[in-house]
Amino acid sequence: MSEVKLVELLTLDKIEEGLFRGESWDLGFRALFGGQVLGQALAAAQLTLPEGRISHSFHSYFLLPGDANKPVIFDVENVRDGRSFSTRRVKAIQNGRNIFYMTASFQAPEAGLAHQYAEMPNVPSPEDIKSDIDEFGSNHDMPERMCESTGYHKPIDMRTVDFVDPAKVIVQEPKRYIWMKAQEVLSGNINLNQVMLAYASDYHLLSTALHPHGVSTRDKNIRMATIDHSMWFHHPFDFDDWLLYCAESPFSGGARGLVRGQFFNREGKLVASTMQEGLLRQIGEDQ
């Protein structure tokens, strides 16, 4: 496989005013990767904004599984452009059906009261951790579809602290720490940094809720799917440098799991936060 560029995936074709098309990558999952839809939907909304408006949050719902072999159409509704804030509603469409909704808010930068009541965990530096791609590459039990799609995972360099082979079933705390950075040069482009981080924020998030149950993501009796995903951008950041993604799951029950995440830069500044709820359904006899 030739080298793939995430920038190209997140660059949309304009069909007409407020209507855009994005290509799809097959990452070897059961359905279209949710991070792709998140990043492309945010990119579509950005293309309709007044100059100088920057995303500070989005809230989204996944309605139907997406098809990784087909493009996605994004229909952007201009809800409001105020003096300081803009709101956009984005609908993702495949095969004439709505598969996803996002409401995103954007703001012109301004000063205000500021504090941070979040501490970056003390973990090994990314230079001292083996990349996830290399970890998976040494795993001969990887599903065939995942092996074939490895190249599509390379644009984000991910290095999991205390990596555990997903084929192994062990009970762990519902926490996960992952160093992440984009492999491409982003040149301080705020919009591009945000859509890339939105894309990456869906990696390994929901599966954190499986840790205390000793269940593997490869368990054929488990069905997982994102229900909703929200994200807040607190400070500008450079995603072509390392960010630490700290995820923890405070709750699971009712066939659902809840996970919250925080992104810190290397200096310990909290640059973004996430929250996700997803389906965790056991099927078959051993429930």
N, C-alpha and C positions, 0 to 999 in steps of 0.2 A: 504493500500500500504506500502510495506517495504521501509526503508530509501534508497533513491537513491543518488548516488555519481556522481557529475559532472566530477570528475577526470576520472571516468570510461568511460563516454560518449566521452571525449576528448582524450582518449587513442585509437589509431587506430591499426587495424590489417594490417600487411604488406602482400600483395598478391605476389608481385614481385618487382624488382627494380623500384622505382618511382611510384608504384601503391599501394594504401591503401584503406581500407574499414572502414567506421565509422557507428556505429549503430545510430538509430534515436529515439527521444522522441516525443510523442504527447502531446503538451502543451495546447491543446484545442483550438488552433487557426484554421483558415480556411485552412492553409497550414503549411508546415514544418517551424519551427521557424528559421528566418534568422540568428540569433546569433549562432545557432548550426553550420550552414554551414561556417560562418566566423571563428569560433573557430577551427573547424576540418580542414578547409583548411589551416589555419596558422600552425596548428600542423603537417599536412602532409608536408608542406614546410620545417619546422624545422628539420624533420627527414632526410633530404637530404643534410644538410649543413656541411661545414667544421667546425671543433671544434672552438668555441669562437665567432662565428658570431651571432649577436643578431638583432632581427627585430627592425627597426626604422620606417617603414611605410608599409601600403598595400593599394591597390585600387581595388575595386571589383564591378562587375555588376551581378545583379540577372536577369536571362534570362527567367526562367519558374518557376511556383510554384513547390515546392518540396512536396513529399509524406511522411508524418510523420510515416507511417506504413512500410516503406522500408528503408534499409540501403543506404548509399551514397558511391559511389566510387570516389576516388580522384586521378587524374592523374597529377603528378608533372613534369614539364619540367625544366631542369637546363639550364637557359638562359645564365648565366655567373657567374664565380667565378673569381673576380679580386683580387688585392693585399689587398684591404680594404673592398670591397663591394661584395655581392653576390645577384643575382636576380633569383627569381623563378616565374614561371607561373603555376597556379593550376587550373585545370578543374574539376568541380564537375558533376557527371553523375548519373542519375537514369533512368531506363528503356531504356538504350541505347541513351539517349538524354542529351545534355549539359544543365544544369540548372543554372550554375554559373561559373564565371571566376574571378580569383584573380591574380594580379601581386604584389609580395611582395619583399621588399628590406631589406637586412641585412648588418650589418656593424660590423667590429671588433672595440671594444671600443677604443676611443682616446680622448684626451683633446682638447679644442678649445675655441674660444670666446663664452661667455655665458651671456644671460640676460633673464629676464622674465618680460613681459609687460602685465600681466594678474593678476587680483586681485580676490581672493576667496571671494564670497559673505558672509556677516554676517548672518548666519542662525542658528536656534537651533541645539544643538548637537544631534547625533543619539540616545543617551540614553534617550532623552526627547521626542522622536517621536515614535508613535505606528508603528509597522511593517505593510507593505502593506498586507501581508498574513492575519494578524489579522483584518485589515480594510475590506478586501474582505470577510473574514469569517463571519463578522457581517452583510454582505449584502445578503439578502435573494432573491435578484433579479438576482443573477449571473446565466449566461447560464449554462445548465446542463453539457455540455462538459468541461467548465472551472472548475466546481466543481469537476468533476471526475479526473481532471489532476492537482489538487492543489499541490500534492506531488512533481511534477516535477519542480515547481517553488521555492521550499524551499532551494535548494542548494545555491542560492544567497539571502542574507538577504537585502531587499530593504525597505527603510523608506522615503517616500515622504514628503517633507515639504509642509504644507498646503494641505494635501490630499483632493481630491474632488471625490466623488462617480461618477464613469464613467457613471452611469445610469442617472445622472442629467445633464441637458443641461444649462450651464452658460457661459457667455462671460468672458474670462480671457486674461491677457497678454500672448503673445506667449513665455512663459518661464516656466521652470520646474527645481526644485532642488531635487535630490534624493541621499540620503546616501546609499552606497552599500558596501557589503563585502561578500567574500566567506565564507561559513560555514565550509569548510574543511581547515586543516592545510597545507600550501603550502611550508613551510620550506625554504623560500627565493629562490625557483626555478624560475629563471627569465623567462624561456620559458613557464612554467606552469602558472605563473602569467599573462603573456601576452595573452595566448590563452583563459584563463578564463575571462579576461577583454574584449577581443574581443567578446566573447559570450555575456557578460552582456551589452555591449555597444549598442545592438540593442533593449534593453528593453525601451519602452515608448518614443523613440526618435521621430519618425515620427508623432505620435499623438500630439506632442507639437504644430504642425502647425495647428491643429484644434481649439486650444484655442480661438483665436479671432473671430471665426465664430460661437461659441456656438453650435458646433456639437459634439455628443458623438461617441466614437468608436463603440458603439453598434447600431448606427443608420443603419437600413437596407438599406438605400438609399445611403450609402457611401461605396466606394470600395478603400481599402488601400493596397499598396504593395511597398516594397522597390525596387527602381530602381538601385541605386548605393550607396556604403558605403565605405568611406575611413577612415583610422586611422593612427595617428602618435604617436609613443612612445618617450617621451622626457627624462625620467629618470627611473631608476629601482624603483620598488614600491612593497609593500606587500599588496596583495589583500585579505589577511586574516585579515587585519585591515581596518578600514573605509576609503572610498574615497567618495568625494562629486562629483556627476555628475551634471553639470550645462548645461542645454540645452536651446537654444533659436532659434526661427524661424524668420529669417529676411525677408522671402518672401514666398508667395504662389500665384499661378496663372497658367493658362493653364492646369488645372487638375493635378498640381504637387505642392509639398511643399518642401522647403529647410530648413534643420535644422543643426545647428552646436553645438558641445558639447565640454566641457572641464572637465577633471578629476583632482581634487585637493586632495592631502593627507591632513591629519589633521593639518599639519604645514603650509598649504597654498601653497605648491609647486605644480606647474602645471606638472603632470606626463604623461598626454596623452591628445590628442585632436581627435575629430571625425567630420565628415561631411557626411550628408546623404541627398539624394533627393529621393522622393517617389511619387507614384501615389496617388492622392486624387481626386477621380472621383465621382461625384454625378450622381445617376441614378434615374429613375422614374419620376413622374410628378413634384415634388417639387424641382426643381433644382435652 
